[in-house]
Amino acid sequence: MAKRTAYKPQKKLTFIDIIKGNFLNRDEVKLYYKYFLLLFVLMMGIIYSNHLVNKKIKIVNALKEETEEYKSRNAYAQSKLIKVKMESQLGKEMLKDSLMTLESHPHKLLIKLDRDDAKSK
């Protein structure tokens, strides 16, 4: 035999009751607690999956920055390689013309003029 519950007039639900959590003691909530529990579990699952997505986004952004750093390093290394190739090619051309590379670099001479000498000229 089905259980019958007598209709009890309940007081009106107010905003203060919701904030305090008194709405959880009402008879309607006690009848449908399984659905409320299911909604709670689903919301927690959504929050957790959003948290995981945010972690993945941070990882992807860090990897993008790292790839940009490696791209700039690669461009710098390629420019250095091109310069080295040009220097070696220039060395080969110099050998064809029987020119030798310098062992020591030339010195720059600076000549200072006295002010009296500069005025007289």
C-alpha positions as CSV (number, residue, x, y, z in Angstrom):
1,M,0.0,0.0,0.0
2,A,1.3,3.4,-1.0
3,K,2.3,5.8,1.7
4,R,0.2,9.0,1.8
5,T,1.6,12.1,3.2
6,A,-0.8,14.7,4.6
7,Y,-0.5,18.1,3.0
8,K,1.0,20.5,5.5
9,P,0.8,24.1,4.6
10,Q,4.3,25.4,4.8
11,K,5.4,29.0,5.3
12,K,6.5,30.9,2.2
13,L,10.2,30.4,1.2
14,T,12.1,33.7,1.6
15,F,15.5,34.8,0.4
16,I,16.9,34.7,4.0
17,D,15.8,31.0,4.2
18,I,17.7,30.2,1.0
19,I,20.8,32.0,2.3
20,K,20.7,30.2,5.7
21,G,20.0,26.9,4.0
22,N,16.6,26.3,5.7
23,F,15.1,25.3,2.3
24,L,16.9,22.0,2.6
25,N,14.7,21.0,5.5
26,R,11.5,21.3,3.5
27,D,9.5,18.2,2.7
28,E,9.8,18.7,-1.1
29,V,13.5,18.6,-0.9
30,K,13.5,15.5,1.2
31,L,11.4,13.7,-1.5
32,Y,13.8,14.7,-4.3
33,Y,17.2,14.6,-2.6
34,K,18.5,12.1,-5.1
35,Y,18.0,14.6,-8.0
36,F,19.7,17.4,-5.9
37,L,22.6,15.1,-5.2
38,L,22.8,14.2,-8.9
39,L,22.9,18.0,-9.8
40,F,25.6,18.6,-7.2
41,V,27.8,15.8,-8.6
42,L,27.3,17.1,-12.2
43,M,28.2,20.6,-11.2
44,M,31.3,19.4,-9.4
45,G,32.2,17.4,-12.5
46,I,31.8,20.5,-14.7
47,I,34.0,22.6,-12.3
48,Y,36.7,19.9,-12.2
49,S,36.8,19.5,-16.0
50,N,37.0,23.3,-16.4
51,H,39.9,23.3,-13.9
52,L,41.7,20.6,-16.1
53,V,41.1,22.7,-19.2
54,N,42.6,25.7,-17.6
55,K,45.7,23.7,-16.7
56,K,46.0,22.5,-20.3
57,I,45.7,26.0,-21.6
58,K,48.5,27.2,-19.3
59,I,50.7,24.3,-20.5
60,V,50.0,25.1,-24.2
61,N,50.8,28.8,-23.7
62,A,54.1,27.9,-22.0
63,L,54.9,25.6,-24.9
64,K,54.1,28.3,-27.4
65,E,56.5,30.7,-25.7
66,E,59.2,28.0,-25.7
67,T,58.7,27.4,-29.4
68,E,59.1,31.1,-30.1
69,E,62.3,31.1,-28.1
70,Y,63.6,28.1,-30.1
71,K,62.6,29.8,-33.4
72,S,64.5,32.9,-32.5
73,R,67.6,30.8,-31.5
74,N,67.3,29.0,-34.8
75,A,67.2,32.2,-36.8
76,Y,70.2,33.5,-34.9
77,A,72.2,30.3,-35.5
78,Q,71.3,30.3,-39.2
79,S,72.5,33.9,-39.6
80,K,75.8,33.0,-37.8
81,L,76.1,30.0,-40.1
82,I,75.6,32.1,-43.2
83,K,78.3,34.5,-42.0
84,V,80.7,31.6,-41.4
85,K,80.0,30.2,-44.9
86,M,80.6,33.6,-46.4
87,E,83.9,33.8,-44.6
88,S,85.0,30.4,-45.7
89,Q,83.9,31.2,-49.3
90,L,85.9,34.4,-49.1
91,G,88.9,32.5,-47.8
92,K,88.7,30.1,-50.8
93,E,88.6,33.0,-53.2
94,M,91.6,34.6,-51.6
95,L,93.6,31.3,-52.0
96,K,92.7,31.3,-55.7
97,D,94.2,34.8,-56.0
98,S,97.2,33.7,-53.9
99,L,96.3,36.0,-51.0
100,M,96.9,34.8,-47.5
101,T,94.9,35.7,-44.4
102,L,96.5,37.9,-41.8
103,E,98.0,36.2,-38.7
104,S,97.6,39.4,-36.7
105,H,95.3,42.3,-37.4
106,P,96.7,45.7,-38.3
107,H,97.0,48.5,-35.7
108,K,95.3,51.8,-36.1
109,L,97.5,54.8,-35.8
110,L,96.1,57.9,-34.3
111,I,98.0,61.2,-34.9
112,K,97.3,64.1,-32.6
113,L,97.9,67.6,-33.9
114,D,98.9,70.4,-31.5
115,R,96.6,73.3,-31.5
116,D,99.3,75.7,-32.5
117,D,100.3,73.6,-35.5
118,A,96.7,73.3,-36.6
119,K,96.1,77.0,-36.5
120,S,99.2,77.9,-38.5
121,K,98.3,75.5,-41.3
